[in-house]
Amino acid sequence: MMDILEAVLQSQPPALPKILAVRSCLQQSLDVYKPLQADLTQRMAQASHLDGEVREALMVQLLGRQDLGSSSPGPACAAAKQEVDILCAPAQLHLAADGSVEACLVSAGTWTFDAFALTQATEGHPLSVLAYWLLHQSGLAAWAQLDQVKLARWLCCIEDGYCANPYHNRSHAADVLQTMHMLLTRGGLVPGYADQQSMLAAYLAAVCHDYQHIGRTNDYLVQTQDELALRYNDRSPMENHHLAAAWSLLRVPQLNFLQALPQPAWDRLRKLVIELVLGTDKAGGVLGLHTIGPSTASSDSPQDPHPVVGSSCNSHSERKVLQPLSEQDKLISLQMALKCSDLGHLAAPLPVHLAWVSRLEAEFFLQGDVERADGLPLSPLCDRTKQGITKSQVGFFDFVALPLFNNFAARFTAAKPLLAGVMRNYRHWQAQAAAAEPERRTPGGPGAARA
């Protein structure tokens, strides 16, 4: 995929569109080690938009973070910590008194969610707050008899394990989780393609899908014979590590929130989480997931694209729904949903989308800096002295994004609002490319012929 983008990039003029005035600010790292303190309980106690049970759970259980003094981000984050200047000192969490946390949680039931806003409102803890809220609002925590204290602790450990990368950080994980929530509850996956156990697996996969990501591509890990590449035999080393590290936390008794699950249910849940996260590997997942067709719809009536946010998993039982042709069809569709969620910023409001693109470019450039310092060939799109991904977006949409989102929306028509957002941002990049064309053709300009 990177080679395709590099080829597309080389065929485009060296235009210089202005991406964001706040670019430098967005490239600054989040402090990923601030503990969640008791101030959150006071804010949640005053929340008027949250269900009473969920509000009480958030107030009490998220404080489990304070009992985990021995938790650490793990060795995979060590390299990122050295390269990104982060503040490791604990700090009190002072939430704004304007109801911003509650407003962000309510917006999690829309197609225009802003993970940056939730990150700011929670002072850098969007993932644990959003995940805990969704698991309770959906009824899954009660259905699976999840241990609430241990769930909160596990979520906090997972969040603390997200490194301070410009892109692959806890805000990204929260963004992926919210998009997956929308595709499940409003995109048509529930209940035909996702029962309660599949929903739980999808949420957990979204939560941990980039856990301890070190800001390097799999190709880089393989080429440098990184320990992770050697451990996993060059096969999706980063994704395998996300899974192994996140699942290993459940071996700690104080973190095993799944202890009430019967062994068969536990086995099925683990297997599905593994399949979903491994499907996010961009090398082997994207093109393979483009092959599902739209012809398996069995619903005789159009799906309601607007069920109540946070409603029970059984809220769709009164109407006909899409049904998969097979278990493999169901799995591929869920993998596609997580892949779409992983690229969900492509459908975000333009300022949010541009912010994510800027961050991803910054992360690629950081890898290129390391490659240059180590005397290695620079990976495609990682050379900050050349055009980055902000100049190759039309090609990325053409070859990767549009086939993926078009195919998914053809099957799950209730997810078309997501596709509409992708098309809106695609037109932005097309306009940018068209505006750069006259500059390339101007005599003496960047694209002018040399004598």
Secondary structure, 3 states (H helix, E strand, C coil): CHHHHHHHHHCCCCCCCCCCCCHHHHCCCCCCCCCCCCHHHHHHHCCCCCCHHHHHHHHHHHHHHHHCCCCCCCHHHHHHHHHCCCCCCCCCCCCCCCCHHHHHHHHCCCCCCCHHHHHHHCCCCHHHHHHHHHHHHCCHHHHCCCCHHHHHHHHHHHHHCCCCCCCCCHHHHHHHHHHHHHHHHCCCCCCCCCCHHHHHHHHHHHHHCCCCCCCCCHHHHHHCCCHHHHHCCCCCHHHHHHHHHHHHHHHCHHHCCCCCCCHHHHHHHHHHHHHHHHCCCCCCCCCHHHHCCCCCCCCCCCCCCCCCCCCCCCCCCCCCCCCCCCHHHHHHHHHHHHHHHHCHHHHCCHHHHHHHHHHHHHHHHHHHHHHHHCCCCCCCCCCCCCCCHHHCHHHHHHHHHHHHHHHHHHHCHHHHHHHHHHHHHHHHHHHHHHHHHHHHHCCCCCCCCCC
